[in-house]
Amino acid sequence: MNIQVHADTQMPLRIVRIHDEAEGIRSFYLEQPDGTELPPFTPGAHVKVQVPNGMLRKYSLCNDPAQRHQYVITVKRDGDGRGGSISLFDEAGAGDVLPTSLPDNAFPLVDNAKGYLFIAGGIGITPILSMIRSFGELPPAPWKLVYLTRTPESTAFREQLSAPELKKQVRIHHTHGDPANAFDLWSVLERPLPGTHVYCCGSRRLMDEVRDMTGHWSPQLIHFESFAEGGQQRPEDKPFNVTLARSGLRFEVPVGKTILEMLREHGGNTPSSCESGTCGTCRTKLLAGEADHRDMVLLPEELAGQIMICVSRAKSDELVLDL
C-alpha cells in the first residue's frame, strides 16, 4: 500500500528499539537514520508521527531533553481508539521508518516555579516523565508526583518511579477498577502552595476533577495536557455547518471530524498545537451560533464569544467564525 507522507512530518526517523513498559504500553526509540543529532525539545513537548496505516498522531516525548540523538514515545494500545496506536503496535517494527514532525510544546514546564505538583493518569505520565527526567540530580524546585493507574501491571515506568530515592516524591495509586478506591485528590489540592505549579495529564475525567478542585488556585498555576486528540466521538454528536465570515467559505463538519480538520481539508490554516483543547493556541472568535465547548481553557465569561476549534462542536445547526 502506497501511503502519501504527511506534509507536517519533515523527519523520517528510524525505530532503533521497541520496549514493552507495561501491559498494552510500548516505547518506541526513534533516531535519525544517519545517527546525527535531532532538533532539541523542551520538557512536555510532543511530536506528530505518521503511523504505518497513514494516520497522523500526536505523542509526547518522554525522554530527557538532554538526549540529543533520540526521541522516545510511549504508546498505549487503544482498541477503542481511532486506529493509530493499533497500527504502531501491530505493524511497526525495529528498523522501520516513521515520518515525524519537529517537536512542539503545548505543555511547557515553567522554569521559575517554587514547586511542582504533577498529577498523571495512566499514559498521561509520558510528558511528566520527561519533565522529571530533565531535573536530573539537582531539581530546580521541590516536586511531587501523584500517578494514578488501574493496576500495577498496567503502570508504565513503575520500576523507575518506585526507586528508593523517589519514595518521598512519588505516590503511585492503583484503583483496581473500583471507584471506591479512587485517590483523594483533594488531599493534595486543598491548600494552594505559593508559587507551586500543578501539571495534570490524563483522561478528561481526571482533568475535570483537577480543574474543579483548583478553583481556589490562581489559573496561571494550573496546566493541562490531554493524550486524547480532538475527534473523539460522543453519542450526542451530530453534523453541523461552519461559515467563515471573512472568506465566505461554508462547509459541513461530520461526526468524527473536528472543525480544525475540516478547515484544513478546505485549504484553510490557523495556528494549533495540542489539538486536545488544553493549550489555547487555536482560540477563535465565535460570531454566531451556540458552541458545544469541550476544551479546558475558556473561562465562563468567554464561552459565548470564543471557541477552540480543535475539539469543540456545535449545539446549533451552524457556527459562524471570525476566519
Secondary structure, 3 states (H helix, E strand, C coil): CCCCCCCCCCEEEEEEEEEEEECCEEEEEEECCCCCCCCCCCCCCEEEEECCCCCEEEEEECCCCCCCCCEEEEEECCCCCCCHHHHHHHHCCCCCEEEECCCECCCCCCCCCCEEEEEEEHHHHHHHHHHHHHHCCCCCCCEEEEEEECCHHHCCCHHHHCCHHHCCCEEEEECCCCHHHCCCCHHHHCCCCCCEEEEEEECHHHHHHHHHHCCCCCHHHEEEEECCCCCCCCCCCCCEEEEECCCCCEEEECCCCCHHHHHHHCCCCCCCCCCCCCCCCCEEEEEECCEECCCCCCCHHHCCCEEECCCCEECCCEEEECC
